[in-house]
Amino acid sequence: MQPGNYTAILAGKDGGTGIGVVEVYDLATNVFADLTNVSTRGFVGTGQAVLIGGFITSGGNGSTKVVIRGLGPTLTQHGVSGALADPFVSLRDVNGNVVYSNNNWKDTQPAAIQLSGLAPSNDLESAIIITLPGRTLYRYS
């Protein structure tokens, strides 16, 4: 990926709504990693009401490997009612262009996501594993 601003967006598949969690994990193995985890839970609507979050990498001229997850069904196991039934997560650049997206985590990158130890427990949940350049702002939803 080229340096720049990115956004990850959590939405419901086919316009579904409910409570969801969007997460970012830094998989950097060096001791200078600044981000470990960002997690946000909130209501996921449609259109302008999707759940959006952001993070900045500060890896200098290097890069950072991250996992971005969109959870919904797992939340019901923790007593959350109204959870998003089928999350869809996308990572976007500063212009709103989709850099990468995922609906069901096993559809793309399942081996890499499992190897990270951060595979969602429900097949309908979404996850992305990607290497991003340092010193840039990213937004996810």
N, C-alpha and C positions, 0 to 999 in steps of 0.2 A: 504494500500500500504506500501511496505517496503521503508525505507530510501534509497535514491540514486539519480542519475541524470535521468532526464526525458526530452523528446522532444515532442512538439506538432507540427504536420505538417498539413498545409493547402494545399490541392490539389483539382483539379477539378474532379468531378465524370467522370469516363470513359475517362480520359485524357483531360478533358476540360481545357481551359486556360482563363485568364482574370484578371481583377483587383479584389482583395479581401482584407478583413480585418480579422485579427486574434486577439482576445482579451482574456485577463485573468482578472478575478475579484476576489478579496479576500473577502470571505463571513464571515470571522472571526468576532465574535461579541464582542471580548474583546478590550479594549482600546489600547493594545500593538500591534495591527496588523500593519505591516510595508508596506504591499502592498495593494493598493486600486484598481489600474487598470493599465494594460499595453495594449496598442493598437498599431498595426502596419498595415499600408496599403501599398500594393505593388503589382507588377505583379506576378501572380501565373502561373508558367509554369509546365512542366512535368519533371520527372527524377530528375536531380540535380538542377533544376530551381524552385522547390517548395518553398513556403514562409515558413521560419523557424524563430522562435523567442525563447527566453528563459527567465527564471526568477528564482530567488532564494528565498526560504522561509527562514525566520529567527525566527521561532516560538520556538526556544529552543528545549526542549524535547517534546513539544506538537505537535499539528497538525494544518493544515490550510485547510479550505474548500474553494475551488475555482470553478469558472465557466469559461470555455474556450469556446469562440464562434468563428465560422468561417462565415463571412458574405460576400455576393456578391450581390444578387438581390436588397437588401435594398439600396445599394449604388446608384443605378440608380435614386432613388427618390431624391437624393442629387446632381444630375447633373454629376455623374461619368459615363463616357462612357466606354464600354469594360469591364463591371463588370463580374466577375465569375458567371456563370449561376447556378451552382449547387455545392456549396462548400462541401468538405469532410475534417473533422479535425481529427487528431490522436495525442495522447499523447504517447511518447516513453521514455523508460529508456535509460541509458547511452550506452547500447549495441545495441540500435536500435530496441529493442523488443517493440511491441505495447502493451501498458498498457490498453488503452481504446480508442475507436474511435466512430465517429458518422457521418452519412451522412445527414439525415433529423432530426432535433431536436425533432420532435414529435414521432419518432420511438422508442426512448429509453429515459427514465427519464422525460417525459413531465411534470408530476405533480411537481416534485422537481424543475425543471427549471422555470416553471411558478411561483412557490412560491418564488423563488429568486428575481423576478421582472426583470429578465434579459433575458426573452424569446425573441428569434429573431422574427421579425415581418413577415418574410416570411417562409413558411413551408419547403422550399428547403434549408434553411440555417442550419448550424450545431451547436450543443452545447453539452458540457459535464459538469456535476457537479460531483466533486470528492473531497474527503478528503485526503490530502497529509501530510506526516510527515514533521516536521520542520527541519531546517538546511540542506537543500538539494537543488541542482540545478535541474531545470526542463527546458526542451526545448519543444516547441510546433510548429506545422506548419500545 
